[in-house]
Amino acid sequence: MRIIFGIFSVATTVAMVFLGLSLKDAYEESEHWRTRKATLENELLELRKEVESHSVFLDRLRRDPSFQDAMARKELGYGKPGELNFRFPKLESNLTHERAEP
């Protein structure tokens, strides 16, 4: 009887250790998915704000002729008839303009 009780106690202890380790893994996975969910919710909020700002821009571009004109001038380099448009090349900020000395 004592042997059966000992075997039962050892089996119960092993089962409890196994369940404890499984519970620890499940908790860690749950925490991972909880933080992932929070990150995705923050990204979603930022993207919704971006969509709102883009929709305001597009709505203004569709309805406001003066804004259309300003954007065509700025982005496409357009001008009104009779205007002179000067276009300058964009300078690279990381280039150094050193002169080689002879």
Backbone hydrogen bonds in HBPLUS format (Angstrom, degrees):
<---DONOR---> <-ACCEPTOR-->    atom                        ^
c    i                          cat <-CA-CA->   ^        H-A-AA   ^      H-
h    n   atom  resd res      DA  || num        DHA   H-A  angle D-A-AA Bond
n    s   type  num  typ     dist DA aas  dist angle  dist       angle   num
A0005-PHE N   A0001-MET O   3.04 MM   4  6.29 159.2  2.08 147.6 153.3     1
A0006-GLY N   A0002-ARG O   2.95 MM   4  6.14 152.6  2.02 144.4 151.8     2
A0007-ILE N   A0003-ILE O   2.89 MM   4  6.14 162.2  1.92 152.6 157.0     3
A0008-PHE N   A0004-ILE O   2.88 MM   4  6.04 157.6  1.93 146.3 153.2     4
A0009-SER N   A0005-PHE O   2.88 MM   4  6.06 151.2  1.97 142.6 150.6     5
A0010-VAL N   A0006-GLY O   2.94 MM   4  6.17 161.3  1.97 151.4 155.7     6
A0011-ALA N   A0007-ILE O   2.91 MM   4  6.05 164.8  1.93 150.6 155.2     7
A0012-THR N   A0008-PHE O   2.90 MM   4  6.00 154.8  1.96 144.4 151.6     8
A0013-THR N   A0009-SER O   2.93 MM   4  6.12 156.4  1.98 145.6 152.1     9
A0014-VAL N   A0010-VAL O   2.90 MM   4  6.16 163.5  1.93 154.1 158.2    10
A0015-ALA N   A0011-ALA O   2.93 MM   4  6.09 158.5  1.97 145.5 151.8    11
A0016-MET N   A0012-THR O   2.89 MM   4  6.10 154.0  1.96 147.2 154.3    12
A0017-VAL N   A0013-THR O   2.95 MM   4  6.20 158.0  1.99 151.1 156.7    13
A0018-PHE N   A0014-VAL O   2.93 MM   4  6.13 165.0  1.96 151.2 155.5    14
A0019-LEU N   A0015-ALA O   2.86 MM   4  6.05 160.9  1.90 148.3 153.8    15
A0020-GLY N   A0016-MET O   2.84 MM   4  5.97 150.2  1.93 142.8 151.5    16
A0021-LEU N   A0017-VAL O   2.93 MM   4  6.20 159.7  1.97 153.3 157.7    17
A0022-SER N   A0018-PHE O   2.94 MM   4  6.15 156.9  1.99 147.0 154.0    18
A0023-LEU N   A0019-LEU O   2.82 MM   4  5.96 152.2  1.90 143.2 151.2    19
A0024-LYS N   A0020-GLY O   2.93 MM   4  6.16 151.7  2.01 144.4 152.0    20
A0025-ASP N   A0021-LEU O   3.02 MM   4  6.28 161.4  2.05 149.5 153.6    21
A0026-ALA N   A0022-SER O   2.93 MM   4  6.15 157.6  1.98 146.5 153.2    22
A0027-TYR N   A0023-LEU O   2.88 MM   4  6.06 152.2  1.96 146.4 154.0    23
A0028-GLU N   A0024-LYS O   2.97 MM   4  6.23 160.6  2.01 150.8 155.6    24
A0029-GLU N   A0025-ASP O   2.96 MM   4  6.18 158.5  2.01 148.7 154.6    25
A0030-SER N   A0026-ALA O   2.89 MM   4  6.04 151.1  1.97 141.9 150.4    26
A0031-GLU N   A0027-TYR O   2.89 MM   4  6.17 155.6  1.95 150.2 156.3    27
A0032-HIS N   A0028-GLU O   2.95 MM   4  6.19 153.7  2.02 144.0 151.5    28
A0033-TRP N   A0029-GLU O   3.00 MM   4  6.27 164.7  2.02 151.9 154.6    29
A0034-ARG N   A0030-SER O   2.90 MM   4  6.06 144.8  2.03 143.3 153.9    30
A0035-THR N   A0031-GLU O   2.96 MM   4  6.18 162.4  1.99 152.5 155.6    31
A0036-ARG N   A0032-HIS O   2.93 MM   4  6.12 153.8  2.00 145.8 154.3    32
A0037-LYS N   A0033-TRP O   2.89 MM   4  5.96 150.7  1.97 138.0 145.5    33
A0038-ALA N   A0034-ARG O   3.06 MM   4  6.33 157.3  2.11 144.5 150.1    34
A0039-THR N   A0035-THR O   2.94 MM   4  6.17 157.8  1.99 148.2 154.1    35
A0040-LEU N   A0036-ARG O   2.94 MM   4  6.16 162.4  1.97 149.6 154.2    36
A0041-GLU N   A0037-LYS O   2.88 MM   4  6.08 150.9  1.96 147.9 156.3    37
A0042-ASN N   A0038-ALA O   3.02 MM   4  6.26 153.5  2.09 145.8 152.3    38
A0043-GLU N   A0039-THR O   2.96 MM   4  6.26 159.0  2.01 150.3 156.3    39
A0044-LEU N   A0040-LEU O   2.85 MM   4  6.01 155.0  1.92 144.7 151.8    40
A0045-LEU N   A0041-GLU O   2.97 MM   4  6.18 153.4  2.04 143.8 150.5    41
A0046-GLU N   A0042-ASN O   3.00 MM   4  6.29 159.9  2.04 150.4 155.3    42
A0047-LEU N   A0043-GLU O   2.88 MM   4  6.12 157.8  1.93 149.9 156.5    43
A0048-ARG N   A0044-LEU O   2.89 MM   4  6.10 149.8  1.98 146.3 154.6    44
A0049-LYS N   A0045-LEU O   3.06 MM   4  6.35 152.3  2.14 145.4 152.4    45
A0050-GLU N   A0046-GLU O   2.96 MM   4  6.25 154.1  2.03 145.6 153.2    46
A0051-VAL N   A0047-LEU O   2.86 MM   4  6.09 154.9  1.92 147.0 153.6    47
A0052-GLU N   A0048-ARG O   2.97 MM   4  6.17 154.4  2.03 142.8 149.8    48
A0053-SER N   A0049-LYS O   2.98 MM   4  6.29 159.9  2.02 149.9 154.7    49
A0054-HIS N   A0050-GLU O   2.91 MM   4  6.13 157.4  1.96 148.8 155.4    50
A0055-SER N   A0051-VAL O   2.82 MM   4  5.99 152.5  1.90 147.6 155.4    51
A0056-VAL N   A0052-GLU O   2.99 MM   4  6.23 150.9  2.08 146.9 154.3    52
A0057-PHE N   A0053-SER O   3.02 MM   4  6.24 159.8  2.06 144.6 150.1    53
A0058-LEU N   A0054-HIS O   2.84 MM   4  6.06 165.0  1.86 152.2 156.0    54
A0059-ASP N   A0055-SER O   2.88 MM   4  5.92 157.3  1.93 141.7 148.4    55
A0060-ARG N   A0056-VAL O   2.96 MM   4  6.13 159.9  2.00 147.8 153.3    56
A0061-LEU N   A0057-PHE O   2.85 MM   4  6.07 150.8  1.94 145.7 155.0    57
A0062-ARG N   A0058-LEU O   2.86 MM   4  6.08 146.7  1.97 146.7 155.0    58
A0063-ARG N   A0059-ASP O   3.09 MM   4  6.22 151.0  2.18 146.8 153.7    59
A0064-ASP N   A0060-ARG O   2.90 MM   4  5.48 157.8  1.95 149.0 152.3    60
A0067-PHE N   A0064-ASP O   3.14 MM   3  5.28 121.7  2.50  99.7 113.9    61
A0068-GLN N   A0064-ASP O   2.96 MM   4  6.29 152.6  2.04 150.8 159.5    62
A0069-ASP N   A0065-PRO O   2.93 MM   4  6.18 157.7  1.98 146.8 152.2    63
A0070-ALA N   A0066-SER O   2.96 MM   4  6.18 159.2  2.00 142.2 147.9    64
A0071-MET N   A0067-PHE O   2.89 MM   4  6.09 159.9  1.93 150.9 155.8    65
A0072-ALA N   A0068-GLN O   2.91 MM   4  6.09 155.9  1.97 148.6 155.5    66
A0073-ARG N   A0069-ASP O   2.97 MM   4  6.19 153.9  2.03 148.9 155.9    67
A0074-LYS N   A0070-ALA O   2.93 MM   4  6.11 162.4  1.96 146.4 151.6    68
A0075-GLU N   A0071-MET O   2.78 MM   4  5.65 162.6  1.81 150.3 154.8    69
A0076-LEU N   A0072-ALA O   3.10 MM   4  5.11 139.9  2.26 117.3 129.2    70
A0078-TYR N   A0072-ALA O   3.20 MM   6  5.69 169.8  2.21 132.0 129.0    71
A0077-GLY N   A0073-ARG O   3.20 MM   4  4.70 131.6  2.45 108.8 117.1    72
A0083-GLU N   A0080-LYS O   3.10 MM   3  5.65 160.1  2.14 140.4 140.7    73
